[in-house]
């Protein structure tokens, strides 16, 4: 039988008659269904396309300008990805969840700078994903655009990136669910004041999911598809000896990483909730250095209370006798390797320019975080468990922990977003249906 390939363009199921979708107007979830059909879906070809409009008034008639709502900003390193809060893939009929990535914007805030170089950002990513090298470019080209900004973006996830197989839609019809981010998370103020931007909101239109399917390929009645899934967790740091603990329940963990943002920034229109910088002291408090960094002095990854995979703790290059602003190269190397193994890493925007300690988590100063060059701050803590990307480490009955001693002396709560990469299998058969094995 000859194989023919076709490109499908599918509109979301729940778009209102106006064709416009926004979190502010009560449309927080988009659902796209690829129904049961005799075709093989190329998961890497999935694209979300549409138009992005930004309005400064509740009626949705006025755009921000250099004279009205001048404080309005949004994350230039996320672009169109900033509107996605959660990404869910599930069986379209039984509703079994195949992969669910919470805090998707936080995940992409680390993934994109690590995986894309400045040439990508200055080139095709600006056209397809509305990602810009700095906040001024994004503000002038997207936020203050008097027309809609078009985008067409892939949906990076374990399922779309970590599988070498095609998905048989005749056995596993797919439903894609996209949860939109609140406007208070998507936007932020350049000077921490919100009086002029309180009614601003984003709006999506002409939405569709495009993909490639192949007809005529044989699909066995039973089969298994393996991929590297992304699982997300949330914790808070508030003391100088901070510990993140989770029972993952995953048997094939390949890597993990965590990024940080002050808890007061999350869903706060006055600050950038997608910031990925070092833990920090509270801005404007006496003796805190106007939001200066709270240095991570030591970092240890643990398994059942024992240091693992390294038997030593990573120590910062900065201490009380050496107040250097330079980057902790070992920390950044481990962080980037947890996203992509070093042997496969070919380009990145992470550099000593945007991973150092020269900036403050305070937008009202000349060293504020929006002035960090090369798409903004790129910082996180991570570990790679399996350099060969094979079977990983079994945490099904073991406790996962990260212990960090730091300079959080003022009790300023820091939100820590933890992402685990693990190997997951989806098995299907005519008699027992579909099973997700983690």
C-alpha positions as CSV (number, residue, x, y, z in Angstrom):
1,X,0.0,0.0,0.0
2,X,1.4,3.4,-1.0
3,X,1.9,6.0,1.8
4,X,0.5,9.5,1.3
5,X,1.1,12.4,3.6
6,X,-1.3,15.2,4.2
7,X,-1.3,18.4,6.3
8,X,-4.2,19.0,8.6
9,X,-5.4,22.3,9.9
10,X,-7.8,21.9,12.9
11,X,-9.6,24.6,14.8
12,X,-10.2,24.4,18.5
13,X,-13.5,22.8,19.6
14,X,-14.6,25.6,22.0
15,X,-13.9,28.9,20.1
16,X,-16.8,31.3,20.5
17,X,-18.7,32.6,17.4
18,X,-16.6,35.7,17.4
19,X,-13.5,33.6,16.8
20,X,-11.7,35.5,19.5
21,X,-10.3,33.9,22.7
22,X,-8.9,35.5,25.8
23,X,-8.5,34.6,29.5
24,X,-10.1,37.9,30.4
25,X,-13.3,37.1,28.4
26,X,-13.8,33.8,30.1
27,X,-12.1,31.4,27.6
28,X,-9.2,30.0,29.7
29,X,-9.0,26.6,28.0
30,X,-8.6,25.6,24.3
31,X,-9.3,22.0,23.2
32,X,-8.2,20.5,19.9
33,X,-9.2,17.0,18.9
34,X,-7.5,14.7,16.4
35,X,-10.2,12.1,16.0
36,X,-9.8,8.4,15.3
37,X,-8.7,7.8,11.7
38,X,-6.5,5.5,9.8
39,X,-3.5,7.7,9.9
40,X,-0.1,8.1,11.7
41,X,0.5,11.4,13.3
42,X,3.9,13.0,13.2
43,X,4.0,14.5,16.7
44,X,7.0,16.7,15.9
45,X,5.0,18.5,13.2
46,X,2.3,19.9,15.7
47,X,2.1,23.7,15.4
48,X,-0.2,26.2,17.1
49,X,-0.9,29.2,14.8
50,X,-2.9,32.3,15.3
51,X,-3.0,36.1,15.8
52,X,-2.1,37.9,19.1
53,X,-3.7,41.2,19.9
54,X,-2.9,43.3,22.9
55,X,-5.4,45.8,24.2
56,X,-5.1,48.5,26.9
57,X,-8.9,49.0,27.6
58,X,-11.5,46.5,28.8
59,X,-13.6,47.0,25.7
60,X,-10.7,45.8,23.5
61,X,-10.7,48.8,21.2
62,X,-7.4,50.6,22.0
63,X,-3.8,49.4,21.7
64,X,-1.0,50.4,24.0
65,X,1.1,53.3,22.7
66,X,4.1,55.3,23.8
67,X,1.7,57.8,25.4
68,X,-0.9,55.4,26.9
69,X,-0.2,52.4,29.0
70,X,3.5,53.1,28.5
71,X,4.4,50.8,31.4
72,X,3.0,47.7,29.8
73,X,5.5,44.9,29.2
74,X,5.5,41.2,28.6
75,X,8.2,38.5,28.5
76,X,10.3,39.0,25.4
77,X,12.1,35.7,25.8
78,X,8.8,33.8,25.7
79,X,6.8,35.8,23.2
80,X,3.7,33.8,22.1
81,X,4.6,31.0,24.6
82,X,3.8,33.3,27.4
83,X,0.0,32.8,26.8
84,X,0.3,29.0,27.6
85,X,0.0,28.0,31.3
86,X,-0.6,24.3,31.0
87,X,-0.3,21.8,28.1
88,X,-2.2,18.5,28.3
89,X,-2.2,15.5,25.9
90,X,-4.8,12.9,26.4
91,X,-6.7,10.0,24.8
92,X,-9.6,11.8,23.0
93,X,-12.2,9.1,24.0
94,X,-11.2,7.6,27.3
95,X,-9.6,10.9,28.5
96,X,-6.5,9.1,29.9
97,X,-3.8,11.7,30.4
98,X,-0.6,10.9,28.4
99,X,1.3,14.0,29.4
100,X,0.4,17.0,31.5
101,X,2.9,19.9,31.9
102,X,1.9,22.4,34.5
103,X,3.6,25.8,34.7
104,X,4.4,25.5,31.0
105,X,5.5,29.2,30.8
106,X,8.1,28.6,33.5
107,X,9.3,25.5,31.8
108,X,9.7,27.3,28.5
109,X,11.4,30.3,30.2
110,X,14.3,27.9,30.9
111,X,14.0,25.6,27.9
112,X,14.0,28.3,25.2
113,X,17.2,30.3,26.3
114,X,19.1,27.1,26.8
115,X,18.1,25.6,23.4
116,X,18.2,28.7,21.1
117,X,21.1,30.9,20.2
118,X,21.0,34.6,19.7
119,X,21.0,34.1,16.0
120,X,17.7,32.1,16.4
121,X,16.3,34.9,18.6
122,X,17.3,37.7,16.2
123,X,16.0,35.6,13.2
124,X,13.3,33.0,12.8
125,X,12.0,33.0,16.5
126,X,11.1,36.7,16.2
127,X,9.0,35.8,13.1
128,X,7.4,32.6,14.3
129,X,7.2,32.9,18.1
130,X,7.4,36.7,18.7
131,X,10.6,36.2,20.7
132,X,13.0,39.2,20.8
133,X,16.5,39.8,22.2
134,X,15.4,42.6,24.6
135,X,12.3,44.1,26.1
136,X,12.4,47.3,24.0
137,X,12.1,45.3,20.8
138,X,9.2,43.2,22.1
139,X,7.4,46.2,23.4
140,X,7.7,48.2,20.2
141,X,7.0,45.3,17.8
142,X,4.4,43.3,19.7
143,X,3.0,45.0,22.8
144,X,2.4,48.3,20.9
145,X,1.6,46.8,17.6
146,X,-1.6,48.5,16.2
147,X,-2.4,45.3,14.3
148,X,-2.4,41.6,15.3
149,X,0.9,39.8,15.6
150,X,0.9,36.5,13.8
151,X,2.6,33.5,15.3
152,X,3.1,29.8,14.5
153,X,4.8,27.8,17.2
154,X,5.7,24.2,17.9
155,X,4.6,22.8,21.3
156,X,7.8,21.5,22.9
157,X,7.0,18.6,25.3
158,X,8.2,15.1,26.1
159,X,5.6,13.7,23.7
160,X,6.4,16.0,20.8
161,X,10.2,16.0,21.2
162,X,11.0,12.8,23.0
163,X,9.4,10.2,20.7
164,X,10.9,8.8,17.6
165,X,7.7,7.0,16.7
166,X,4.5,8.3,15.0
167,X,1.2,8.1,16.9
168,X,-1.4,5.7,15.4
169,X,-4.6,7.8,15.5
170,X,-6.6,4.6,14.7
171,X,-5.5,3.3,18.2
172,X,-4.9,6.5,20.1
173,X,-7.1,9.5,19.0
174,X,-5.5,12.6,20.5
175,X,-6.9,15.5,22.4
176,X,-4.7,18.6,23.0
177,X,-5.8,20.9,25.9
178,X,-4.1,24.3,26.2
179,X,-4.7,26.3,29.4
180,X,-4.2,30.0,28.9
181,X,-2.2,32.1,31.3
182,X,-3.9,34.9,33.3
183,X,-3.2,38.4,32.0
184,X,-1.6,39.2,35.4
185,X,1.0,36.6,34.6
186,X,1.5,37.4,30.9
187,X,2.0,41.1,31.4
188,X,4.1,43.1,33.8
189,X,4.8,46.7,34.5
190,X,8.1,48.4,33.7
191,X,8.1,50.5,36.9
192,X,6.0,48.3,39.2
193,X,2.9,50.6,39.0
194,X,-0.3,49.2,37.6
195,X,-2.8,52.0,37.6
196,X,-2.6,52.6,33.8
197,X,-2.5,49.0,32.8
198,X,-5.1,47.4,35.1
199,X,-7.5,46.8,32.2
200,X,-4.9,45.5,29.6
201,X,-5.5,42.0,28.2
202,X,-4.3,39.8,25.4
203,X,-6.6,38.2,22.8
204,X,-6.1,35.3,20.4
205,X,-7.9,34.9,17.1
206,X,-7.7,32.7,13.9
207,X,-6.4,29.8,16.0
208,X,-5.6,26.5,14.5
209,X,-3.4,23.5,15.1
210,X,-1.5,22.2,12.1
211,X,0.1,18.8,11.8
212,X,1.3,16.2,9.3
213,X,-0.3,12.8,9.1
214,X,0.6,9.8,6.9
215,X,-2.1,7.5,5.4
216,X,-1.4,4.0,4.3
217,X,1.2,3.1,7.0
218,X,0.4,-0.1,8.8
219,X,-0.6,0.2,12.4
220,X,-0.3,-3.0,14.6
221,X,-3.1,-3.9,16.9
222,X,-0.7,-3.9,19.8
223,X,2.3,-1.6,20.4
224,X,4.3,0.5,22.7
225,X,5.6,4.1,22.2
226,X,8.2,5.5,24.6
227,X,9.0,9.1,25.1
228,X,10.7,11.5,27.6
229,X,7.9,13.0,29.6
230,X,8.0,16.3,31.5
231,X,6.5,16.4,35.0
232,X,6.3,19.6,37.0
233,X,6.2,20.4,40.7
234,X,6.1,23.5,42.9
235,X,7.8,24.4,46.2
236,X,8.7,27.5,48.2
237,X,12.1,28.5,49.7
238,X,12.0,30.7,52.8
239,X,15.1,29.9,54.9
240,X,18.9,29.8,54.6
241,X,18.8,26.0,54.5
242,X,16.1,25.2,51.9
243,X,15.1,21.7,51.0
244,X,12.9,20.6,48.2
245,X,11.3,17.1,48.8
246,X,9.1,15.0,46.6
247,X,8.1,11.4,46.2
248,X,8.1,11.4,42.4
249,X,6.7,7.9,41.9
250,X,8.7,7.7,38.6
251,X,10.8,4.7,37.7
252,X,13.0,6.1,34.9
253,X,14.1,9.6,35.8
254,X,16.6,11.0,33.4
255,X,17.1,14.6,34.7
256,X,15.7,17.4,36.8
257,X,16.0,21.1,37.0
258,X,14.5,23.9,39.1
259,X,14.1,27.7,38.4
260,X,13.3,30.5,40.8
261,X,11.2,33.6,41.0
262,X,10.0,35.7,44.1
263,X,6.6,34.4,45.2
264,X,5.3,37.9,45.1
265,X,6.0,38.1,41.3
266,X,3.6,35.2,40.4
267,X,0.4,36.4,38.9
268,X,1.4,39.9,39.8
269,X,0.9,42.6,37.1
270,X,3.6,44.8,38.6
271,X,6.4,42.2,38.2
272,X,7.6,39.7,35.6
273,X,6.3,36.3,36.7
274,X,8.4,34.5,34.1
275,X,11.7,35.8,35.5
276,X,14.4,33.0,35.9
277,X,17.1,34.5,38.0
278,X,18.8,33.7,41.3
279,X,16.8,33.6,44.6
280,X,16.7,37.1,45.9
281,X,16.1,39.3,48.9
282,X,13.0,41.5,49.1
283,X,13.3,44.8,47.1
284,X,13.3,48.0,49.1
285,X,13.7,46.4,52.5
286,X,16.3,47.9,54.9
287,X,19.7,46.2,54.4
288,X,18.7,44.0,51.5
289,X,20.5,45.8,48.8
290,X,17.4,46.7,46.8
291,X,16.5,43.2,45.8
292,X,20.0,41.8,45.6
293,X,20.6,38.1,45.0
294,X,20.5,35.6,47.9
295,X,23.5,33.5,46.8
296,X,23.1,29.8,46.7
297,X,26.1,28.8,48.7
298,X,25.9,25.0,48.4
299,X,23.7,22.7,46.3
300,X,23.2,19.0,46.9
301,X,20.9,16.5,45.0
302,X,19.8,13.7,47.3
303,X,18.2,10.3,46.9
304,X,16.7,8.9,50.1
305,X,18.8,11.4,52.0
306,X,22.1,10.5,50.4
307,X,23.9,12.7,47.9
308,X,23.3,11.3,44.4
309,X,24.4,11.1,41.7
310,X,27.4,13.2,42.9
311,X,28.8,12.3,46.3
312,X,29.8,16.0,46.9
313,X,28.0,19.3,47.2
314,X,28.5,22.1,44.6
315,X,29.9,25.1,46.3
316,X,29.5,28.7,45.0
317,X,32.5,30.7,43.9
318,X,31.1,33.6,46.0
319,X,31.4,33.8,49.8
320,X,31.8,36.4,52.6
321,X,35.5,36.9,51.7
322,X,35.0,36.8,47.9
323,X,32.1,39.0,46.7
324,X,32.6,38.2,43.1
325,X,29.7,38.8,40.7
326,X,30.8,36.2,38.2
327,X,28.7,33.1,37.3
328,X,28.9,29.7,39.0
329,X,30.0,27.8,36.0
330,X,29.5,24.4,37.5
331,X,25.9,25.2,38.5
332,X,25.0,26.6,35.0
333,X,26.7,23.6,33.3
334,X,24.6,21.1,35.4
335,X,21.5,23.2,34.8
336,X,21.9,23.2,31.0
337,X,22.9,19.5,30.9
338,X,19.7,18.6,32.7
339,X,17.7,20.1,29.7
340,X,19.9,18.7,27.0
341,X,22.9,16.5,27.4
342,X,26.2,18.3,26.8
343,X,27.2,16.1,23.8
344,X,24.0,17.2,22.0
345,X,24.2,20.9,22.9
346,X,25.1,23.1,19.9
347,X,23.8,26.6,20.7
348,X,22.4,28.6,23.6
349,X,21.8,32.2,24.7
350,X,23.1,31.5,28.2
351,X,26.4,33.2,28.8
352,X,28.3,35.0,31.5
353,X,26.3,38.1,30.6
354,X,23.0,36.8,31.7
355,X,23.9,34.3,34.4
356,X,26.0,36.6,36.7
357,X,25.1,38.5,39.9
358,X,25.3,42.0,38.5
359,X,21.5,42.5,38.5
360,X,18.8,43.0,41.1
361,X,15.3,41.6,41.3
362,X,13.9,45.1,41.3
363,X,12.7,46.9,38.2
364,X,13.0,50.4,39.8
365,X,16.8,50.4,39.7
366,X,19.3,50.8,36.9
367,X,20.4,47.2,37.5
368,X,16.9,45.8,37.3
369,X,16.2,42.5,35.8
370,X,14.7,43.8,32.6
371,X,18.1,45.2,31.7
372,X,19.7,41.7,31.7
373,X,21.1,41.3,28.1
374,X,20.6,38.4,25.6
375,X,16.9,37.7,26.2
376,X,17.1,38.1,30.0
377,X,18.2,36.1,33.1
378,X,19.0,32.4,32.5
379,X,19.6,30.7,35.8
380,X,18.6,27.4,37.4
381,X,19.8,24.4,39.2
382,X,19.8,21.0,37.6
383,X,21.3,17.5,37.4
384,X,21.5,14.9,34.6
385,X,21.1,11.3,35.9
386,X,21.6,9.4,32.7
387,X,24.0,10.7,30.1
388,X,23.1,8.0,27.7
389,X,19.3,8.8,27.8
390,X,18.6,5.1,28.5
391,X,16.7,3.8,31.5
392,X,17.4,6.6,34.0
393,X,17.2,6.2,37.8
394,X,14.3,4.6,39.7
395,X,12.6,7.0,42.1
396,X,9.3,5.0,42.3
397,X,10.0,4.2,45.9
398,X,12.8,6.7,46.7
399,X,12.6,10.3,47.9
400,X,13.9,13.0,45.6
401,X,15.5,16.0,47.4
402,X,17.5,19.2,46.7
403,X,19.3,20.8,49.6
404,X,20.5,24.4,49.2
405,X,22.1,26.7,51.7
406,X,21.6,30.3,50.7
407,X,21.4,33.9,51.7
408,X,17.6,34.2,52.2
409,X,18.1,36.0,55.5
410,X,15.0,38.1,55.3
411,X,12.5,35.3,54.8
412,X,11.4,36.6,51.4
413,X,9.5,33.6,49.9
414,X,10.9,32.3,46.6
415,X,8.9,30.1,44.4
416,X,10.8,27.1,43.0
417,X,9.4,25.4,39.9
418,X,10.8,21.8,39.6
419,X,10.7,19.9,36.3
420,X,11.5,16.2,36.0
421,X,12.4,14.5,32.7
422,X,11.6,10.8,32.8
423,X,11.0,8.0,30.4
424,X,7.3,7.0,29.9
425,X,5.7,4.4,27.7
426,X,2.2,4.3,26.1
427,X,1.0,0.8,25.4
428,X,-2.1,-0.1,23.4
429,X,-3.9,-3.2,22.4
430,X,-7.3,-4.1,21.0
431,X,-8.4,-6.0,24.1
432,X,-7.1,-3.9,27.0
433,X,-7.1,-0.4,25.5
434,X,-4.4,2.2,26.4
435,X,-2.1,2.2,29.3
436,X,0.4,4.8,30.4
437,X,3.5,3.3,32.1
438,X,5.8,5.6,34.1
